[in-house]
Amino acid sequence: MKPKNLDGETRLYGIVGDPISAVRSPEVFNAMFEQSGVNAIFVPIHVAADDLVAAWSGLKSIRNLSGLVVTMPHKGRIAPLLDEVGLAGQIVGAVNAARREPDGRWRGDMFDGLGFVDGLRAEGYQPAGWKVRLHGLGGAGAAIAVALAQSGVAGLCIQDLESSRRDKLCKWLQVNFPSLDISADESSGAVFDAVINATPLGMKISDPLPFEPAALPQETLVVDIVTKPEITPLLERAANTGHPVHSGRHMHLGQARRVAEFFGYQML
């Protein structure tokens, strides 16, 4: 979608990540700007992990750059570079959005978790009381774990290749949500209301499945936060085995609304 007008008053927004080809934020935010009559444009910004510090030094100096969405692999790496990080970002050690404050300082926060729960509720799912198995504790996965705990789930089984990262978050959750049943053992025989893929597996057609849906009870909701393709190999397999599925589009729309509010806009 092409913006109607670009001039010296146009505000710049963007999404920083690597890879960048699968992101959907430009289409969402540019549509919002056009519908709301906002003089702004949102662009993809491809920055490799090793180049983030140098890129950030330049980006923060662009005075008409008003905000950034941050995606993999930068969510944890960019947080220490900001002047201020909100509470959700502090808890998970990562941010997925940053904005320029009136005094020129940059403030970031994490909206993936809240957006994920918003997306569930928008589709009629109420996670309070659920038992959930979560695969992946990157920036998004950790935020989802915290937001699910805040939403009142009864149990969380957390799977991550980095055991130290998993154990650290489990300890934090145990302290702050003492009634939450937390486990890292997926072979315990527990039956889950939802099983979530919060790993990058599924972004490439050659990726292996993060888990096998056929091994789950048929009523278990299978969730994938990968946004492109919308129907990932995991969701396709789950649908073929008769499971209800929930795509990453719902989380993306939920967090986009939250980020838009953070940027000072209301999505129509």
N, C-alpha and C positions, 0 to 999 in steps of 0.2 A: 504494500500500500504506500503510495507516494504522498508526502505531506503537501498540503495545498500551498503553503507559503514558507519560505525560509528567508530570514533577514537578520539584521544585526541584533535583534531582540530575542532571537530563538534560543531557548534553553536546550542544553545537551544532556542526554542520559544515555547509558549504555550498559551492556552486560559483558563482564570480563571472564574469560574461561579458556580452557584448552582440553578437548576440542570445543569448537564453537558451532559446528554445523547443525547440531541437533536442537539448539535452543529455540524456544518459542516466545521468549519475552518481547523481542522487537515487534512481532505482529500484534501481541496483546496490548502493549503500551501505546504503539502508534495508533491503533484503532481507538483506544481510549482518548488520546490527545485530540484526534480528529473529531470524535463524537462530542467532546467537551469544549471544543474550540480553543484548546490550549496551544500556544505557540511554542512547541517543543518537538524534538525528534529523539528517537531511541534507536541506537545502533549496536551491532555486535562488535566486540573488541577482542581480537584473538591475541592472547598473551601467554607464552609458554611459562611453565613453572619457574624455570631458572631466570626468567626475565622480569619477574613480578616487581622486585624492588626497584629496578631501573624504570620500569613502566609507571609505577605508582608515583615516583618522583616527578615525572612529567605530567601525569594525569591530574594530580592534586593542584598543579599550578595553572591549569586551564580554568579561567575565572568564570566562564559561562557553562562549565560542567557542573550540573546541580546534583547528580546522583548516579550511583552505580548499583546494578545487581551483580552479585558475585556467585559464580558457579565453580564446579570442580576444575582444577584441583586447588583453588585459591582460598576457599572459605576459611580454613584455619590459618593460612599463611598471611592473609591480609589483615587479620584482626590486630596483631601487634603494631602494625604500621599506622593505625588510626589514632586520632587524638582521644577518642572516647568510645567505649563499647557498652551497649545496654545490658540489662540483667540477663536476658536469655542468651545473648552472645557470650557473656562472661561464664555462664554455667557450662555451655558446651565447648567453649574455647574456639568459636568460629562465628562468622557473620555471613549472611547472604544478601545484605544490602547496606549501602553507606550513602550518606547525604552530606552536602556542604551546609554548614550552619551559617547564620548571618555574619558571624565574626570570622568566617573563613576556616574554622576548624571542621574536621571530618568526624562524624559520628556513625557508628555501624551497629547493627543488631541482627538477630537471627529470627526469621519468620517461617522457616520450613516446617517446623513442628506444628505451630498454630495453623498454618495453611493446610497441613495434612489433615488435622482434625476437622477443620472447617469443611474440607472436601468430603470427608466421610459423612458429616452431618447433612451436607447439601444433597447427598444421595440417599438420605433416609436412614443412615446407620448411626446408632448411638453407642459409642464404645464403652461407656460406663458399665462396669461389671464384666467386661470381656477378659478372656485369657488370650494373649497375643504372643506370637513368636516373631521376632524381628531379626532379619539377616542384614548386617552391615552397620557400622558405627562411624562412618565418616561424618562430616558436618551435618548433613541432612538426617542421617540415621540417629545420631545422638539427640538432635533436636526433636525428632519424632518420639523417641523413647521418653524424653522429659514431658512432652505435651500429652502423650498417652497417659502417663502417670498423673498429670494434672487433671486429665479428663475423667479419672476415676476407674481405670481398668483394674481388674482384680489381680492379674498376673502378667508378668513379662518374662519370656525366655529370650535371652539376648545372645546372638551368635555373631562373632567377629574373629577374623584371622589374627588380629593383634590382641592377645589375651590381656596385656597390661592395660590397654585402652578400655577393654570391656570391663575388667575388674574395677578400674577406677570409677567408671560410671555406675556400676552396680553398687558400689559402696556409697556413692553420693545419693543414689535413689533410696537405698535402705535407710539412710539417716533422715532424709527429707520426706519419705513416704513409708513409714514403718509398717503400715498395714498391707503394703504391696508385696505380693509373692514374687520374688525375683529368682531366676534360675539361668544357668548357662548350659543346661543339659537337655538337648532336644530328644534324647533317647529315653526319657523318663516315662513315656507312655501317656503323657498329658494330651488331652484333646483341646485344640485351640479354636477359638471363634474366628481368628484371622491370622494369616501368615503373610509377612511383608518382606518384599525384596527392596532393601535400601542400598544395595551394592550397585556398581556400574554395569554388572552383567546384564546383557540384553540390549545394550546400545549398538553392538555389532552382531550381525547375523551369525558369526562364527562362535559367539560366546556360548559356553556351556550353561545349562540351567542352574540357577542358584540353589534350587531344591526341586524335588519331584512332586508335582501336585497329586499324582495318582496315589501317593502314599498317605494322603490326607483324607479325613472323612469328607463326604461329598458336600456337606453343608458348610464347610470351612471357606471363608472368604479369602481368595487369593489376590494379593495386592502387589502392584509393581509401581515404583515411583519414577521409572524411566519414562520420559515424555515422548520420545521419538525413536522408534515407531510407537504409536499409541498402543497398538496391540502387539506386545512383545512376544517372543517365542514362549516365554513363561505363561503369559495370559492366554495365548492360543492353545497351549497344551492343557491349561486348566479348564478352559471352556469346553474343550473336546472331551474332558473327563467328567463333565457335568458340574463343575464347581462355579459358584458365583465369582465374578472378577471385578476388580476396581482398578482403573488405569491411573497413570501419573498425571493425566490431564486435570483430574479433579484437585489434586494437591497443588498443581501449578496455578490453577485459577484461584484457589484459596489463598496461596501465599502472594500472588500478584495483587489481590485486593488489599492484603495487609501492607505490602510494600508501597502500593500507591498511596495509601493513607500516610505512611511514613514519609513519603515524598511531598505530602500536602495536597493530594488529590483524592477524589471520590470516584471510583469506577462506576459507570452507568450500567 
